[in-house]
Amino acid sequence: MQTERLVLRAWRPEDLAAFRIINADREVMALMPSTLDDDQSDAQALRIMDGIATRGWGLWAVEVPGIAPFIGYVGLNEPAQPMPFQVDGQPGVELAWRLSRHHWGRGYASEAARTCLDFAFDTLQMDEVVAYTVPHNVRSRAVMERIGMQRDLDGDFDHPILAPGHSLRRHVLYRKRRP
Ligand SMILES: CC(C)(COP(=O)(O)OP(=O)(O)OC[C@H]1O[C@@H](n2cnc3c(N)ncnc32)[C@H](O)[C@@H]1OP(=O)(O)O)[C@@H](O)C(=O)NCCC(=O)NCCS
């Protein structure tokens, strides 16, 4: 897919090296449970590539033509495990993003996310999309709010893959329904 400044595309084998650098960056991963080593990064990239090949959509690779062939991902994801929230009685699909630190502060995540929302509603005919993060992930929440998602005040939840007491366990939930 094309946005004003970006291309959202299937991943290429050469994206894996750039993804390793993003996943090893402590600032990018500050609000994730940990940075990823090269094997973990490659495994995640391969799962994402597999998902796009199987469904035709997913966490797309983001390219800035003429500037950078791969700056990270923005897209739609089916959570790998059952989550504490539901979307119209179903597990639901989330919007998610992770960009290289060098490409923050330019509006790329929000621009890509808006196009992904349109794709979810217009092409996939989804009725609702969610997004979630830890309460203090100010940048991620700002993207959610910028693209018109609304906080579900009753939706705060503990992430099921994190143990009780983990500092990143609590999450806030945002939703957006098809216009
Ligand atoms: C979450 C993340 C993608 C947000 O990145 P971001 O750069 O803050 O968000 P955007 O790309 O939408 O950029 C918005 C900023 O660009 C600015 N901007 C500059 N030029 C712009 C332009 N031409 N158009 C729009 N905005 C522009 C905006 O004013 C805004 O600035 P601000 O941060 O000072 O308010 C990024 O912080 C990230 O990858 N974090 C690590 C991974 C992560 O936490 N993922 C979420 C897990 S749930």
The ligand as a Gaussian input file, in Angstrom:
#p B3LYP/6-31G(d) Opt

LIG

0 1
 C        5.345000       4.213000      18.917000
 C        6.187000       4.842000      17.805000
 C        5.995000       4.089000      16.504000
 C        5.716000       6.306000      17.671000
 O        6.629000       7.034000      16.891000
 P        6.446000       8.613000      16.746000
 O        7.542000       9.102000      15.902000
 O        6.267000       9.212000      18.110000
 O        5.034000       8.763000      16.004000
 P        4.783000       9.347000      14.541000
 O        5.650000       8.656000      13.561000
 O        3.332000       9.305000      14.326000
 O        5.318000      10.849000      14.661000
 C        4.632000      11.826000      15.420000
 C        5.556000      13.007000      15.663000
 O        6.093000      13.466000      14.424000
 C        5.871000      14.886000      14.303000
 N        5.899000      15.234000      12.874000
 C        6.989000      15.767000      12.264000
 N        6.754000      15.918000      10.955000
 C        5.490000      15.480000      10.724000
 C        4.689000      15.402000       9.554000
 N        5.151000      15.773000       8.363000
 N        3.447000      14.878000       9.673000
 C        2.976000      14.489000      10.868000
 N        3.698000      14.551000      12.010000
 C        4.957000      15.039000      11.942000
 C        4.592000      15.093000      15.076000
 O        4.420000      16.444000      15.446000
 C        4.857000      14.205000      16.296000
 O        5.798000      14.861000      17.097000
 P        5.828000      14.784000      18.708000
 O        6.340000      13.408000      19.024000
 O        6.769000      15.838000      19.104000
 O        4.406000      14.993000      19.161000
 C        7.686000       4.824000      18.184000
 O        7.860000       5.590000      19.340000
 C        8.205000       3.410000      18.443000
 O        8.526000       2.681000      17.519000
 N        8.321000       3.042000      19.742000
 C        8.882000       1.770000      20.123000
 C        7.975000       0.624000      19.870000
 C        6.677000       0.739000      20.623000
 O        6.636000       1.207000      21.751000
 N        5.616000       0.270000      19.967000
 C        4.307000       0.239000      20.559000
 C        4.174000      -0.902000      21.435000
 S        2.493000      -1.064000      21.970000

